[in-house]
């Protein structure tokens, strides 16, 4: 594993410290940051797949029409 040095804003440092010290979900800030990076990578991959799907031309509905349909289905 590579070792890095980063500079954080005071708010980000406080948030990281809270997550480690108060929630008990993580043992170290490094563990939390690695988890955040994994989550960001997963989101990026999902977004790429969604974009490829949207660009495939297999659907003729506009994004606005899809949103209307989803909202309609939720209300039912």
Backbone as ProteinMPNN parsed JSONL, in Angstrom:
{"seq_chain_A": "XXXXXXXXXXXXXXXXXXXXXXXXXXXXXXXXXXXXXXXXXXXXXXXXXXXXXXXXXXXXXXXXXXXXXXXXXXXX", "coords_chain_A": {"N_chain_A": [[0.833, -1.176, 0.0], [0.455, 2.24, -0.735], [1.735, 5.188, 0.8], [0.336, 8.252, 1.699], [0.188, 11.823, 1.911], [-2.084, 14.202, 2.921], [-3.876, 17.31, 2.841], [-6.39, 18.642, 4.808], [-9.462, 20.465, 5.077], [-10.574, 22.275, 7.975], [-13.21, 21.594, 8.649], [-13.579, 19.173, 7.258], [-11.634, 17.588, 8.481], [-12.654, 17.525, 11.093], [-15.032, 16.162, 10.608], [-14.111, 13.659, 9.696], [-12.72, 12.833, 11.997], [-14.848, 12.669, 13.819], [-16.336, 10.587, 12.64], [-14.615, 8.413, 13.008], [-13.984, 8.417, 15.791], [-16.441, 8.713, 17.172], [-18.609, 7.289, 15.937], [-17.726, 4.698, 15.718], [-17.567, 3.027, 13.552], [-15.302, 2.866, 12.049], [-11.816, 2.189, 12.447], [-9.627, 3.776, 11.964], [-8.684, 6.903, 10.376], [-7.591, 6.447, 7.892], [-8.724, 4.004, 7.14], [-11.39, 4.794, 6.869], [-11.158, 6.725, 4.798], [-10.234, 5.102, 2.683], [-12.534, 3.525, 2.372], [-14.363, 5.491, 1.567], [-13.211, 6.2, -0.894], [-13.486, 3.767, -2.276], [-16.289, 3.67, -2.409], [-16.761, 5.959, -3.996], [-15.512, 5.142, -6.37], [-17.164, 3.013, -7.058], [-19.609, 4.345, -7.466], [-18.853, 5.933, -9.623], [-18.447, 3.932, -11.569], [-21.05, 2.896, -11.797], [-22.345, 5.186, -12.761], [-21.06, 5.414, -15.254], [-22.03, 3.117, -16.512], [-24.759, 3.71, -16.566], [-24.714, 5.97, -18.21], [-23.753, 4.828, -20.598], [-25.865, 3.143, -21.122], [-27.925, 4.994, -21.484], [-26.995, 6.207, -23.79], [-27.182, 4.214, -25.627], [-29.385, 4.091, -27.229], [-31.528, 2.398, -27.061], [-33.879, 3.017, -25.86], [-36.717, 5.058, -26.211], [-37.888, 6.963, -24.722], [-37.896, 10.182, -23.243], [-35.713, 11.665, -20.769], [-37.272, 13.278, -19.105], [-39.857, 12.242, -19.488], [-39.472, 9.682, -18.467], [-39.007, 10.284, -15.782], [-41.505, 11.352, -15.056], [-43.045, 9.028, -15.376], [-41.87, 7.337, -13.414], [-42.473, 8.77, -11.085], [-45.246, 8.639, -11.197], [-45.641, 5.861, -10.878], [-44.673, 5.513, -8.284], [-46.563, 6.838, -6.749], [-48.734, 5.156, -6.908]], "CA_chain_A": [[0.0, 0.0, 0.0], [1.24, 3.47, -0.755], [1.494, 6.126, 1.894], [0.072, 9.57, 1.148], [-0.016, 12.929, 2.835], [-3.094, 15.093, 2.374], [-4.262, 18.445, 3.673], [-7.841, 18.701, 4.915], [-10.036, 21.651, 5.712], [-10.925, 22.009, 9.375], [-14.505, 20.904, 8.688], [-13.393, 17.784, 6.821], [-10.883, 16.914, 9.54], [-13.589, 17.293, 12.208], [-15.978, 15.13, 10.187], [-13.392, 12.389, 9.717], [-12.45, 12.488, 13.394], [-16.124, 12.25, 14.398], [-16.684, 9.266, 12.097], [-13.736, 7.403, 13.606], [-14.033, 8.393, 17.252], [-17.783, 8.688, 17.761], [-19.526, 6.286, 15.381], [-17.173, 3.369, 15.929], [-17.61, 2.215, 12.331], [-13.955, 2.775, 11.492], [-10.752, 2.229, 13.445], [-8.681, 4.846, 11.635], [-9.094, 7.78, 9.273], [-7.175, 5.792, 6.641], [-9.75, 3.007, 6.828], [-12.558, 5.542, 6.403], [-10.863, 7.328, 3.494], [-10.235, 4.019, 1.7], [-13.924, 3.16, 2.134], [-14.952, 6.565, 0.767], [-12.689, 6.086, -2.261], [-14.165, 2.604, -2.879], [-17.663, 4.082, -2.721], [-16.697, 6.885, -5.129], [-15.205, 4.351, -7.558], [-18.378, 2.25, -7.393], [-20.557, 5.311, -8.022], [-18.343, 6.29, -10.947], [-18.723, 2.803, -12.469], [-22.504, 2.874, -12.025], [-22.669, 6.313, -13.64], [-20.597, 5.074, -16.602], [-22.967, 2.149, -17.076], [-25.997, 4.433, -16.851], [-24.477, 6.812, -19.384], [-23.692, 3.942, -21.765], [-27.228, 2.683, -21.358], [-28.673, 6.12, -22.047], [-26.494, 6.489, -25.134], [-27.331, 3.046, -26.494], [-30.492, 4.297, -28.152], [-32.52, 1.339, -26.954], [-35.116, 3.547, -25.295], [-37.137, 6.252, -26.931], [-38.445, 7.901, -23.765], [-37.0, 11.242, -22.792], [-35.506, 11.621, -19.318], [-38.42, 13.912, -18.446], [-40.972, 11.289, -19.522], [-39.152, 8.609, -17.523], [-39.218, 10.812, -14.438], [-42.95, 11.397, -14.854], [-43.498, 7.643, -15.204], [-41.42, 6.857, -12.108], [-43.268, 9.457, -10.053], [-46.594, 8.077, -11.27], [-45.602, 4.52, -10.297], [-44.466, 5.633, -6.838], [-47.825, 7.276, -6.14], [-49.722, 4.079, -6.972]], "C_chain_A": [[0.88, 1.243, 0.0], [0.822, 4.382, 0.39], [1.36, 7.514, 1.286], [-0.036, 10.595, 2.27], [-1.025, 13.863, 2.192], [-3.371, 16.218, 3.364], [-5.777, 18.543, 3.631], [-8.283, 20.048, 5.47], [-10.392, 21.283, 7.155], [-12.239, 21.232, 9.485], [-14.368, 19.434, 8.289], [-12.633, 16.979, 7.865], [-11.806, 16.578, 10.708], [-14.568, 16.18, 11.853], [-15.327, 13.754, 10.232], [-13.158, 11.92, 11.152], [-13.728, 11.984, 14.072], [-16.476, 10.84, 13.927], [-15.873, 8.165, 12.755], [-13.972, 7.292, 15.108], [-15.427, 8.195, 17.832], [-18.692, 7.583, 17.222], [-19.04, 4.865, 15.619], [-17.195, 2.475, 14.696], [-16.222, 1.982, 11.74], [-12.942, 2.872, 12.623], [-9.782, 3.379, 13.225], [-9.252, 5.709, 10.514], [-8.72, 7.143, 7.935], [-8.215, 4.766, 6.192], [-10.994, 3.694, 6.257], [-12.314, 6.128, 5.017], [-10.823, 6.264, 2.406], [-11.657, 3.583, 1.371], [-14.617, 4.22, 1.28], [-14.483, 6.512, -0.681], [-13.336, 4.898, -2.973], [-15.593, 2.961, -3.282], [-17.701, 5.008, -3.932], [-16.407, 6.14, -6.43], [-16.435, 3.559, -8.008], [-19.418, 3.172, -8.034], [-20.145, 5.709, -9.431], [-18.646, 5.178, -11.959], [-20.214, 2.708, -12.794], [-22.896, 3.993, -12.977], [-22.217, 6.059, -15.072], [-21.563, 4.106, -17.272], [-24.295, 2.808, -17.422], [-25.851, 5.294, -18.098], [-24.433, 5.964, -20.654], [-25.085, 3.448, -22.131], [-28.067, 3.781, -22.012], [-28.269, 6.397, -23.488], [-26.691, 5.34, -26.112], [-28.454, 3.192, -27.503], [-31.57, 3.237, -28.071], [-33.845, 1.818, -26.378], [-35.447, 4.856, -25.995], [-37.744, 7.292, -26.008], [-37.425, 8.965, -23.407], [-36.787, 11.1, -21.289], [-36.68, 12.222, -18.552], [-39.609, 12.963, -18.391], [-40.729, 10.128, -18.562], [-39.411, 9.059, -16.099], [-40.707, 10.879, -14.115], [-43.505, 9.996, -14.595], [-43.113, 7.1, -13.835], [-42.24, 7.478, -10.991], [-44.691, 8.906, -10.018], [-46.638, 6.706, -10.602], [-45.438, 4.56, -8.774], [-45.773, 5.982, -6.129], [-48.862, 6.165, -6.069], [-49.573, 3.103, -5.864]], "O_chain_A": [[1.92, 1.284, 0.657], [-0.311, 4.331, 0.871], [2.175, 7.91, 0.452], [-0.317, 10.26, 3.42], [-0.848, 14.276, 1.046], [-3.13, 16.087, 4.564], [-6.379, 18.53, 2.557], [-7.561, 20.685, 6.236], [-10.496, 20.105, 7.495], [-12.365, 20.326, 10.308], [-14.97, 18.557, 8.91], [-12.953, 15.815, 8.106], [-11.748, 15.474, 11.25], [-14.898, 15.349, 12.699], [-15.912, 12.798, 10.741], [-13.373, 10.752, 11.476], [-13.7, 10.997, 14.807], [-16.87, 9.996, 14.732], [-16.403, 7.088, 13.03], [-14.14, 6.191, 15.634], [-15.574, 7.569, 18.882], [-19.468, 7.002, 17.981], [-19.842, 3.935, 15.711], [-16.875, 1.29, 14.786], [-16.002, 1.011, 11.017], [-13.174, 3.546, 13.627], [-9.188, 3.894, 14.172], [-10.172, 5.307, 9.802], [-9.45, 7.286, 6.955], [-8.542, 4.676, 5.009], [-11.576, 3.226, 5.278], [-13.182, 6.034, 4.149], [-11.328, 6.496, 1.307], [-11.961, 3.3, 0.212], [-15.374, 3.884, 0.369], [-15.269, 6.753, -1.597], [-13.697, 5.005, -4.145], [-16.049, 2.598, -4.366], [-18.565, 4.867, -4.796], [-16.981, 6.458, -7.472], [-16.707, 3.453, -9.203], [-20.036, 2.81, -9.036], [-20.984, 5.811, -10.326], [-19.057, 5.461, -13.084], [-20.589, 2.467, -13.942], [-23.688, 3.781, -13.896], [-22.911, 6.445, -16.012], [-21.879, 4.25, -18.453], [-24.892, 2.501, -18.453], [-26.749, 5.345, -18.938], [-25.012, 6.342, -21.672], [-25.434, 3.35, -23.308], [-28.814, 3.535, -22.959], [-29.102, 6.778, -24.31], [-26.398, 5.479, -27.299], [-28.475, 2.497, -28.518], [-32.445, 3.184, -28.935], [-34.833, 1.085, -26.412], [-34.564, 5.649, -26.323], [-38.083, 8.389, -26.452], [-36.234, 8.681, -23.283], [-37.6, 10.477, -20.607], [-37.043, 11.738, -17.48], [-40.295, 12.882, -17.372], [-41.66, 9.643, -17.919], [-39.967, 8.309, -15.297], [-41.123, 10.504, -13.019], [-44.333, 9.803, -13.704], [-43.932, 6.471, -13.165], [-42.654, 6.79, -10.058], [-45.271, 8.729, -8.947], [-47.563, 6.416, -9.844], [-46.005, 3.729, -8.064], [-46.051, 5.48, -5.04], [-49.778, 6.229, -5.25], [-50.334, 2.139, -5.784]]}, "name": "protein", "num_of_chains": 1, "seq": "XXXXXXXXXXXXXXXXXXXXXXXXXXXXXXXXXXXXXXXXXXXXXXXXXXXXXXXXXXXXXXXXXXXXXXXXXXXX"}
